[in-house]
Amino acid sequence: MAIRVLVVDDSAVVRQVLSELLAADPEIEVVGTAADPYLAREKIKRLNPDVITLDVEMPRMDGLAFLENLMRLRPMPVVMVSSLTERGADVTLQALALGAVDFVTKPRLGVAQGLEEYASQIAAKVKGAAKARVQALVRPAQRLEPESPRPAAPMTARFRTTDRLIAIGASAGGTEAIRAVLEQMPPDAPAIVLTQHIPGGFSRAFVERLDRHSPMLVREASDGELILPGHAYLPPGDRHLRVIRDGARWRCRVDGGPPVNRHRPAVDVLFRSVAQNAGPNAVGAILTGMGDDGARGLLEMREAGAPTLVQDEATSVVWGMPGAAVKLGAAEEVLPLDRIPARLLELAGIHARA
C-alpha cells in the first residue's frame, strides 16, 4: 500500500515540484497539498495522510507553532523542508526537538532544479518517516532550548584518563538522541567523537545547541586537533571525521573525501578509524537512524576488542542503523536511550580499570 503524503508549503513552485518528485516513486502517493497550516489542518482531517512534508517558514501560522500543535494533538510523521540558512538551521533543530522525524533542505537558488537533484533523498526520507515511531509531545516548553544545561546525572566514577574514547553515530532522530546522551555526561567524561548525518550548513548550529545542553565542551573538530577528555567532537559541515594516533595521543583528522554509504560525514568512516587506532580502548554506540551506515564500522570496533551497543527499537525514531548493526552481529548490547549514557561511562570505566 502506497505511503500517503500531504505536502505543506507556501511556495506553489515547491508544492508542485515536491508533489511530482514524490509521486514519481511507486511507493508514494501524494494525496494533497496545502499552502498554509490552516489549510493543512483541514486536509489532515479529511485526507488522513501517513506523512507530512512541512515548510519551516509559513504564512498565517509559524511552522513551529503548527508542528507543536500537531505533535501534541495528533502526532504523525513529519519531514521538515527548510532553507539552508543560519535561521533555517536553528528552526529546523527546534522542529526536530518538537518531534519532526527528519528534514530536507531547499537550495538557495534554482529550487526546482535543486529539488530534482535530491529526488531520491526526499523519497527515502518520506519512506523512513512512514516507519518512524512518533509520540505525542509532552510539555513542549521543556523540549525547546532551556536557558541552562540540565545537570548531569550523578555517576559513581569520574574520568581523568586520556586513553579512553567513546564513538557515537546517528542519523534520523539523532539530533535529539545525541543531545539526550551528552547532557548526561559529566564534564570530565572520556573524549567523545560523533558523526550525525546533517547538511553542512547545519553543523555549526547543531554543535552550538549541543554545547548549551552538555556539561562537556562540544566543538567542531579541526584537522590535527588533539582529542581531550571532557570534550565532544563533531565534524564540520560536509566533512568526514576520523581518529588518528599521534604517539600516545589521538588527534582529529577532518577531510573532504568521497561520500561513504552516500554520506559525508559517514559513521563507518569514524568507526573504522577508531577500530584501527583505539581498538579496545574505545566504546562504540549507534543511536537512532535511517539506513545501515555505521553497522560495518561498529562490527570492526567489536572485532578490535571495543565494547559496542545500540539504541533499542522502542526508543529509536527509526531503527535502521541500530537494527542493521544487530543483524550484522556488531552490537553486544541493545539498550533504551535513557540507559545509554550511564552504560557508556560504565564500559569506559571497566576498561579503564582493566
C-alpha positions, 0 to 999 in steps of 0.5 A: 500500500502506497505511503500517503503524503500531504505536502505543506508549503507556501511556495506553489513552485515547491508544492508542485515540484515536491508533489511530482518528485514524490509521486514519481516513486511507486511507493508514494502517493501524494494525496494533497497539498496545502499552502498554509497550516490552516489549510493543512489542518483541514486536509489532515482531517479529511485526507488522513495522510501517513506523512507530512512534508512541512515548510519551516517558514509559513504564512498565517501560522509559524511552522513551529507553532503548527508542528507543536500543535500537531505533535501534541494533538495528533502526532504523525510523521513529519519531514521538515523542508527548510532553507539552508540558512543560519535561521533555517538551521536553528528552526529546523533543530527546534522542529526536530526537538518538537518531534519532526522525524527528519528534514530536507533542505531547499537550495538557495537558488534554482529550487526546482532544479535543486529539488530534482537533484535530491529526488531520491533523498526526499523519497527515502526520507518520506519512506523512513518517516512512514516507519518512524515511531512518533509520540505525542509531545509532552510539555513542549516548553521543556523540549525547546532550548532551556536557558541552562544545561540540565545537570548531569546525572550523578555517576559513581566514577569520574574520568581523568584518563586520556586513553579512553574514547567513546564513538557515537553515530546517528542519523534520523532522530539523532539530533535529539538522541545525541543531545539526550546522551551528552547532557548526561555526561559529566564534564570530565567524561572520556573524549567523545567523537560523533558523526550525525548525518546533517547538511553542512550548513547545519553543523555549526548550529547543531554543535552550538545547541549541543554545547548549551545542553552538555556539561562537556565542551562540544566543538567542531573538530579541526584537522590535527586537533588533539582529542581531550577528555571532557570534550565532544567532537563533531565534524564540520559541515560536509566533512568526514571525521576520523581518529588518528594516533599521534604517539600516545595521543589521538588527534582529529583528522577532518577531510573532504573525501568521497561520500561513504554509504552516500554520506559525508560525514559517514559513521563507518568512516569514524568507526573504522578509524577508531577500530584501527587506532583505539581498538579496545580502548574505545566504546562504540554506540549507534543511536537512532537512524535511517539506513545501515551506515555505521553497522560495518564500522561498529562490527570492526570496533567489536572485532578490535576488542571495543565494547559496542551497543545500540539504541533499542527499537522502542526508543529509536525514531527509526531503527535502521542503523541500530537494527542493521548493526544487530543483524550484522552481529556488531552490537553486544548490547541493545539498550533504551536511550535513557540507559545509554549514557550511564552504560557508556561511562560504565564500559569506559570505566571497566576498561579503564580499570582493566 
